[in-house]
Amino acid sequence: MHCLACAALAARAPGRRFGGRRRVAIECAAASATRDGDETAPRPTMEINGEMSSKPVLLASKRKLVAFSAFCFCLHSSRYFSALALGDPSVKINDVTPKIFPSGPLFPTEKRIAELFETNTYSVVNIFDATLRPQLNVTGVVEIPEGNGSGVVWDDSGHIVTNYHVVGNALSRKPKPGEVVARVNILAADGIQKNFEGKLVGADRAKDLAVLKVDAPTDLLKPINVGQSSALRVGQQCLAIGNPFGFDHTLTVGVISGLNRDIFSQAGVTIGGGIQTDAAINPGNSGGPLLDSKGHMIGINTAIFTQTGTSAGVGFAIPSSTVLKIAPQLIQFGKVRRAGLNVEFAPDPIAYQLNVRSGALILQVPGGSTAAKAGLVPTSRGFAGNIVLGDIIVAVDGKPIKGKSDLLRVLDGYGVGHKVSLTIRRGDETLEVTLPLEEASI
């Protein structure tokens, strides 16, 4: 009917198209108001410049505008008012509070893990590189620098073992032994962390290990129990304790996923014999212990394989057998005395290009060295400029050698002065040479 009324009004003035449209609109509004029950006196209109105008129409428009605004306000506030209406003052708190059940006893596995954590957490420290400082970003969140990590209390003399790369920024400045390179937080029995200066004792970049020393009370130092990594089996349970992203003394649990892995450390070196685990290891876990199910340290967490910077279920730890060889030497000498032959070997890719498919190819033999005295032959050039291959070490004490990296890994298990039997391929001959190992300088 509204459309019909508008059509009737429009039909009254067919000749006044432009002004008629506005008049039709006004009279339609008036007709609409009449249908809504306002059937009093008709609204007076007047024509201005060929167009109809009406003050009552303007007043009606104001009333409609106020009504529309009130409607919008109610619509916008409906959720708020309905939320207030949901409360029921007659309801008692006790009537709507669910029953609380007492905590039951832990399962044996849970209890054992909790006890292992509670026992070993005091042996784990939080380490901050002295050259780095936490920064407050624009969101108010404290950003943890990469130089923050973990460490373990090695003995009651205050020696702390950690990763080289945890304090790598400070070590890049070539500090002298005894200089402060880190701040070390040690957890006390009352749950409060005590802060100490971490002084450099020694560092070994090749194995990504470093030893610091703190002047802390003996009762605050809880040395870690070191286990044997040589007896590990894939599938056995392991635990990692550390300070990922600055969250101190965090526990993660997993299993041994693999053994004898090559670890590409953040210190820029490759470490052989690594332990692979799926226990979550994140930035800040570096330097913390990897424990077996008895609570013995079987490794030092050092790296993760990830494309996002966080744990992807592939973490690595330096085996305790390596830590046991390196840490005592760093404490005693301030450096590692490695046994070696002091000859230069061809990198594996170059040896492969020279058609050496197995064994470590000798490039140079320094004069006067033990290797020179034993008669080892280096690679040289013939009269025609052709390359004459030197001796190729194919075994050490009967252990097969695939290449240079394999040889260095095997020699790492020996000490300075130990005699070894080398199986050498020289041309078409196979020879056996016995010689003592020197302190490596190459």
C-alpha positions as CSV (number, residue, x, y, z in Angstrom):
1,M,0.0,0.0,0.0
2,H,2.9,2.3,0.6
3,C,3.9,2.0,-3.0
4,L,0.4,2.6,-4.2
5,A,0.1,5.8,-2.2
6,C,3.3,7.1,-3.6
7,A,2.2,6.4,-7.1
8,A,-1.1,8.3,-6.5
9,L,0.7,11.3,-5.2
10,A,3.1,11.2,-8.2
11,A,0.2,11.1,-10.6
12,R,-1.2,14.5,-9.3
13,A,1.5,16.6,-10.9
14,P,2.8,14.9,-14.0
15,G,4.1,18.1,-15.5
16,R,6.4,19.1,-12.7
17,R,9.1,16.4,-12.9
18,F,12.0,18.0,-11.1
19,G,10.2,19.7,-8.3
20,G,7.6,17.0,-8.2
21,R,10.0,14.4,-7.0
22,R,10.9,16.2,-3.9
23,R,7.2,17.0,-3.3
24,V,6.3,13.4,-3.8
25,A,8.9,12.4,-1.2
26,I,7.6,14.9,1.4
27,E,4.0,13.9,0.8
28,C,4.9,10.2,1.0
29,A,6.5,10.8,4.4
30,A,3.3,12.6,5.5
31,A,1.1,9.8,4.2
32,S,3.3,7.3,6.0
33,A,2.9,9.3,9.2
34,T,-0.9,9.4,8.7
35,R,-1.0,5.6,8.3
36,D,0.9,5.2,11.5
37,G,-2.0,6.8,13.4
38,D,-1.2,10.5,13.3
39,E,-4.5,11.6,11.5
40,T,-4.9,15.0,13.0
41,A,-4.8,18.2,11.0
42,P,-3.1,18.1,7.7
43,R,0.4,19.5,7.6
44,P,0.6,22.9,5.9
45,T,3.0,23.2,3.1
46,M,4.4,26.1,1.1
47,E,6.1,26.3,-2.2
48,I,9.5,28.0,-2.5
49,N,11.0,28.4,-6.0
50,G,8.7,25.8,-7.3
51,E,9.4,23.3,-4.5
52,M,7.2,22.3,-1.6
53,S,8.4,22.9,2.0
54,S,7.0,22.1,5.4
55,K,8.2,22.9,8.9
56,P,6.2,20.0,10.5
57,V,8.0,17.7,8.1
58,L,11.3,19.0,9.4
59,L,10.1,18.5,13.0
60,A,9.0,15.0,12.2
61,S,12.4,14.3,10.7
62,K,14.1,15.4,13.9
63,R,11.9,13.1,15.9
64,K,12.7,10.2,13.6
65,L,16.4,11.0,13.8
66,V,16.3,11.0,17.6
67,A,14.4,7.7,17.6
68,F,16.9,6.2,15.1
69,S,19.8,7.2,17.3
70,A,18.2,5.7,20.4
71,F,17.6,2.5,18.4
72,C,21.3,2.3,17.4
73,F,22.4,2.9,21.0
74,C,20.2,0.1,22.2
75,L,21.4,-2.2,19.5
76,H,25.1,-1.5,20.3
77,S,24.6,-1.9,24.0
78,S,22.4,-5.0,23.9
79,R,25.3,-7.3,24.5
80,Y,26.4,-5.4,27.6
81,F,22.9,-5.2,29.1
82,S,22.3,-8.9,28.3
83,A,25.6,-9.8,30.0
84,L,24.4,-8.0,33.1
85,A,21.1,-9.8,32.9
86,L,22.9,-13.2,33.0
87,G,23.9,-12.8,36.6
88,D,21.6,-14.4,39.3
89,P,22.0,-12.9,42.8
90,S,20.1,-15.8,44.3
91,V,22.8,-18.3,43.3
92,K,25.4,-19.1,46.0
93,I,29.1,-19.5,45.2
94,N,29.2,-22.9,46.8
95,D,26.4,-24.2,44.6
96,V,28.2,-23.4,41.4
97,T,31.7,-24.4,42.5
98,P,32.7,-27.9,41.2
99,K,33.9,-30.5,43.5
100,I,37.7,-30.4,44.0
101,F,39.4,-33.8,44.1
102,P,42.6,-34.3,46.0
103,S,45.8,-34.9,44.1
104,G,46.5,-38.6,43.7
105,P,49.9,-40.3,44.0
106,L,52.2,-40.0,41.0
107,F,52.8,-42.9,38.7
108,P,56.2,-44.5,39.3
109,T,57.6,-43.1,36.0
110,E,56.4,-39.6,36.9
111,K,57.8,-39.8,40.4
112,R,61.2,-40.9,39.2
113,I,61.4,-38.1,36.7
114,A,60.3,-35.5,39.3
115,E,62.9,-36.8,41.7
116,L,65.7,-36.8,39.1
117,F,64.9,-33.1,38.3
118,E,64.7,-32.1,41.9
119,T,68.1,-33.7,42.6
120,N,70.0,-32.4,39.5
121,T,68.4,-29.0,39.1
122,Y,70.8,-27.5,41.6
123,S,73.8,-28.6,39.5
124,V,72.6,-26.6,36.5
125,V,73.5,-22.9,36.3
126,N,72.4,-20.0,34.1
127,I,75.1,-18.2,32.2
128,F,75.0,-14.7,30.7
129,D,77.8,-13.6,28.4
130,A,79.4,-10.6,30.2
131,T,79.6,-8.6,26.9
132,L,75.8,-8.9,26.2
133,R,72.9,-7.3,28.1
134,P,69.2,-8.1,28.0
135,Q,67.3,-5.4,26.1
136,L,63.7,-4.1,26.7
137,N,61.9,-3.9,23.3
138,V,59.0,-1.6,22.4
139,T,56.4,-4.1,23.6
140,G,57.9,-4.2,27.1
141,V,59.3,-7.8,26.7
142,V,62.8,-8.4,27.8
143,E,64.7,-9.9,24.9
144,I,67.2,-12.6,25.8
145,P,70.5,-12.3,23.9
146,E,71.9,-15.3,22.1
147,G,74.9,-15.4,24.5
148,N,72.7,-16.7,27.3
149,G,72.8,-20.4,28.0
150,S,73.3,-23.0,30.6
151,G,76.2,-24.8,32.4
152,V,76.9,-27.5,34.9
153,V,78.7,-27.5,38.2
154,W,81.8,-29.7,37.6
155,D,83.3,-29.8,41.1
156,D,83.1,-28.2,44.5
157,S,86.0,-25.9,43.5
158,G,83.6,-23.8,41.5
159,H,84.5,-25.0,38.0
160,I,81.6,-24.6,35.6
161,V,81.5,-26.5,32.2
162,T,79.5,-25.0,29.4
163,N,79.6,-24.6,25.6
164,Y,82.2,-22.5,23.9
165,H,79.6,-20.7,21.9
166,V,77.6,-19.7,25.0
167,V,80.4,-17.2,25.9
168,G,81.7,-17.0,22.3
169,N,81.2,-13.3,22.0
170,A,83.4,-12.7,25.1
171,L,86.0,-15.2,23.9
172,S,86.2,-13.5,20.5
173,R,88.0,-10.7,22.4
174,K,90.7,-13.1,23.3
175,P,90.5,-12.7,27.1
176,K,93.3,-14.0,29.4
177,P,92.7,-16.8,31.9
178,G,91.2,-15.3,35.0
179,E,89.3,-12.5,33.2
180,V,85.5,-12.2,33.7
181,V,83.7,-13.5,30.6
182,A,80.2,-14.3,32.1
183,R,77.7,-13.8,34.9
184,V,76.7,-17.1,36.5
185,N,73.5,-17.6,38.4
186,I,73.4,-20.6,40.8
187,L,70.2,-21.8,42.4
188,A,70.2,-22.0,46.1
189,A,68.2,-24.4,48.3
190,D,65.8,-21.7,49.2
191,G,64.9,-21.2,45.5
192,I,66.8,-17.9,45.2
193,Q,69.5,-17.5,42.5
194,K,72.8,-16.2,43.6
195,N,74.9,-14.2,41.0
196,F,78.6,-14.7,40.6
197,E,81.3,-13.6,38.2
198,G,82.4,-16.3,35.8
199,K,86.1,-16.2,35.2
200,L,87.7,-17.9,32.2
201,V,89.7,-21.0,32.9
202,G,90.1,-22.4,29.4
203,A,88.2,-23.0,26.2
204,D,88.3,-25.5,23.3
205,R,86.6,-24.3,20.2
206,A,87.2,-27.6,18.4
207,K,84.9,-29.4,20.8
208,D,82.7,-26.4,21.7
209,L,83.5,-26.6,25.4
210,A,84.6,-24.0,27.9
211,V,85.4,-24.0,31.6
212,L,84.6,-21.1,33.9
213,K,85.3,-20.6,37.6
214,V,83.1,-18.9,40.3
215,D,84.0,-18.0,43.8
216,A,80.9,-19.5,45.4
217,P,80.4,-21.1,48.9
218,T,81.0,-24.8,48.9
219,D,77.5,-25.5,50.2
220,L,76.0,-23.8,47.2
221,L,77.9,-26.0,44.7
222,K,76.3,-29.3,43.8
223,P,78.6,-31.1,41.3
224,I,76.8,-33.1,38.5
225,N,77.2,-36.8,38.5
226,V,78.9,-37.9,35.2
227,G,77.9,-41.1,33.5
228,Q,79.2,-43.2,30.6
229,S,78.0,-42.3,27.1
230,S,79.7,-45.3,25.6
231,A,77.0,-47.6,26.9
232,L,74.1,-45.7,25.5
233,R,71.4,-47.4,23.4
234,V,69.0,-45.9,20.9
235,G,65.5,-45.8,22.5
236,Q,66.5,-45.3,26.1
237,Q,65.0,-42.4,28.0
238,C,66.9,-39.1,28.6
239,L,66.2,-35.8,30.3
240,A,67.5,-32.3,29.4
241,I,67.7,-29.4,31.9
242,G,68.5,-25.9,30.9
243,N,67.4,-22.3,30.5
244,P,65.6,-22.1,27.2
245,F,64.7,-18.5,26.2
246,G,65.8,-17.4,29.7
247,F,63.2,-19.6,31.5
248,D,65.6,-21.0,34.1
249,H,65.7,-24.7,35.1
250,T,63.3,-26.1,32.5
251,L,63.0,-29.8,32.1
252,T,62.2,-31.7,28.9
253,V,62.0,-35.4,28.4
254,G,62.8,-37.6,25.4
255,V,64.7,-40.6,24.2
256,I,68.1,-41.2,22.6
257,S,67.3,-41.0,18.8
258,G,70.7,-41.7,17.4
259,L,74.4,-42.1,18.2
260,N,77.8,-41.2,16.6
261,R,76.3,-38.2,14.8
262,D,78.4,-35.4,13.4
263,I,77.4,-32.2,15.2
264,F,77.7,-28.9,13.3
265,S,78.2,-26.6,16.3
266,Q,77.4,-22.9,16.6
267,A,81.1,-22.5,17.2
268,G,81.7,-23.3,13.6
269,V,83.2,-26.7,14.0
270,T,82.1,-30.3,13.4
271,I,82.1,-32.6,16.4
272,G,82.0,-36.3,15.9
273,G,80.4,-38.9,18.1
274,G,77.4,-36.7,19.0
275,I,74.2,-37.9,20.7
276,Q,70.9,-37.2,19.0
277,T,67.8,-36.8,21.1
278,D,64.2,-35.7,20.6
279,A,64.0,-34.0,24.0
280,A,63.2,-30.4,23.3
281,I,66.4,-28.4,23.1
282,N,66.0,-24.7,22.4
283,P,68.2,-21.6,22.5
284,G,69.4,-21.3,26.1
285,N,69.6,-25.0,26.6
286,S,73.2,-25.0,25.3
287,G,75.7,-26.0,28.0
288,G,73.1,-27.8,30.1
289,P,73.2,-31.5,30.9
290,L,71.6,-34.4,29.1
291,L,70.8,-37.0,31.8
292,D,70.1,-40.7,31.6
293,S,67.3,-42.4,33.6
294,K,69.6,-42.7,36.6
295,G,70.3,-39.0,36.7
296,H,73.8,-39.2,35.4
297,M,75.1,-36.7,32.9
298,I,75.7,-38.4,29.5
299,G,76.2,-35.3,27.5
300,I,76.3,-31.5,27.2
301,N,73.4,-30.1,25.1
302,T,74.9,-28.1,22.3
303,A,72.9,-27.8,19.1
304,I,69.5,-28.3,17.4
305,F,68.7,-29.0,13.8
306,T,65.9,-26.6,12.8
307,Q,64.8,-24.1,10.2
308,T,62.8,-21.9,12.6
309,G,65.3,-21.5,15.5
310,T,63.3,-23.5,17.9
311,S,63.2,-27.2,18.7
312,A,62.1,-29.5,15.9
313,G,62.7,-32.8,17.7
314,V,66.3,-33.1,16.6
315,G,68.8,-32.0,19.2
316,F,72.4,-32.9,19.8
317,A,74.7,-33.3,22.8
318,I,78.4,-33.7,23.2
319,P,79.0,-37.1,24.7
320,S,80.3,-37.3,28.3
321,S,83.2,-39.3,27.1
322,T,84.4,-36.3,25.2
323,V,83.7,-33.9,28.1
324,L,85.7,-36.1,30.4
325,K,88.7,-35.8,28.1
326,I,88.5,-32.0,27.5
327,A,87.3,-30.5,30.8
328,P,90.2,-31.8,33.0
329,Q,92.8,-30.6,30.5
330,L,91.2,-27.2,30.4
331,I,91.3,-27.0,34.2
332,Q,94.9,-28.2,34.4
333,F,96.5,-26.6,31.3
334,G,94.0,-23.9,30.2
335,K,94.0,-25.6,26.8
336,V,93.7,-29.0,25.3
337,R,96.8,-31.1,24.4
338,R,95.7,-33.2,21.5
339,A,97.6,-36.1,20.2
340,G,98.4,-36.1,16.5
341,L,100.8,-37.0,13.8
342,N,101.6,-33.3,12.9
343,V,101.3,-33.9,9.2
344,E,99.0,-32.2,6.8
345,F,96.3,-34.3,5.2
346,A,94.2,-33.6,2.1
347,P,90.6,-32.6,2.8
348,D,88.3,-35.4,1.8
349,P,86.8,-33.7,-1.3
350,I,90.3,-33.0,-2.7
351,A,91.4,-36.6,-1.9
352,Y,88.4,-37.8,-3.8
353,Q,89.3,-35.7,-6.8
354,L,92.8,-37.4,-6.7
355,N,91.0,-40.7,-7.0
356,V,91.6,-41.6,-3.3
357,R,88.4,-43.4,-2.3
358,S,89.4,-44.5,1.2
359,G,92.1,-43.5,3.6
360,A,93.7,-40.2,4.7
361,L,96.1,-38.8,2.0
362,I,99.3,-37.2,3.4
363,L,100.1,-33.9,1.7
364,Q,103.1,-32.6,3.7
365,V,105.4,-34.0,6.4
366,P,107.4,-31.3,8.4
367,G,111.1,-32.1,8.6
368,G,112.3,-33.3,12.0
369,S,108.8,-34.5,13.0
370,T,108.1,-37.9,14.4
371,A,106.3,-38.8,11.1
372,A,109.4,-37.7,9.1
373,K,111.6,-39.9,11.3
374,A,109.3,-42.8,10.8
375,G,109.6,-42.4,7.0
376,L,106.1,-41.2,6.0
377,V,106.1,-39.9,2.4
378,P,104.2,-36.7,1.4
379,T,102.5,-35.9,-1.9
380,S,104.8,-34.3,-4.5
381,R,105.1,-33.5,-8.1
382,G,107.0,-35.5,-10.7
383,F,109.5,-34.2,-13.3
384,A,106.7,-33.8,-15.8
385,G,104.6,-31.8,-13.3
386,N,102.3,-34.7,-12.5
387,I,101.1,-35.3,-9.0
388,V,102.7,-38.2,-7.2
389,L,100.5,-39.3,-4.3
390,G,102.0,-39.7,-0.9
391,D,101.3,-42.3,1.8
392,I,97.6,-43.1,2.4
393,I,96.7,-44.1,6.0
394,V,94.0,-46.8,5.7
395,A,94.0,-48.0,9.3
396,V,95.1,-47.1,12.9
397,D,95.6,-50.0,15.2
398,G,93.4,-52.1,12.9
399,K,90.6,-49.5,12.8
400,P,89.6,-48.7,9.2
401,I,90.1,-45.0,8.1
402,K,87.7,-43.6,5.5
403,G,89.3,-40.1,5.2
404,K,90.8,-37.2,7.1
405,S,87.8,-36.5,9.3
406,D,87.7,-40.2,10.3
407,L,91.4,-40.3,11.1
408,L,91.1,-37.2,13.4
409,R,88.2,-38.8,15.2
410,V,90.1,-42.0,15.8
411,L,93.3,-40.1,17.0
412,D,91.1,-38.1,19.4
413,G,90.9,-41.2,21.5
414,Y,94.6,-41.3,22.1
415,G,96.9,-39.3,24.3
416,V,100.2,-37.6,23.7
417,G,103.0,-40.1,23.7
418,H,100.8,-43.1,22.9
419,K,102.2,-45.4,20.2
420,V,100.0,-46.4,17.3
421,S,100.4,-48.8,14.4
422,L,99.6,-47.2,11.0
423,T,98.5,-49.3,8.0
424,I,99.8,-47.4,5.0
425,R,99.2,-47.8,1.3
426,R,102.2,-46.6,-0.7
427,G,101.7,-47.1,-4.4
428,D,100.9,-50.8,-4.8
429,E,102.5,-51.7,-1.4
430,T,100.9,-52.0,2.0
431,L,103.1,-51.2,4.9
432,E,102.9,-51.1,8.7
433,V,104.5,-48.2,10.6
434,T,104.6,-47.7,14.4
435,L,105.3,-44.3,15.9
436,P,104.5,-42.3,19.0
437,L,101.9,-39.5,18.8
438,E,103.0,-35.9,19.4
439,E,101.1,-32.9,20.7
440,A,99.1,-31.7,17.7
441,S,100.2,-28.4,16.3
442,I,98.6,-28.7,12.8
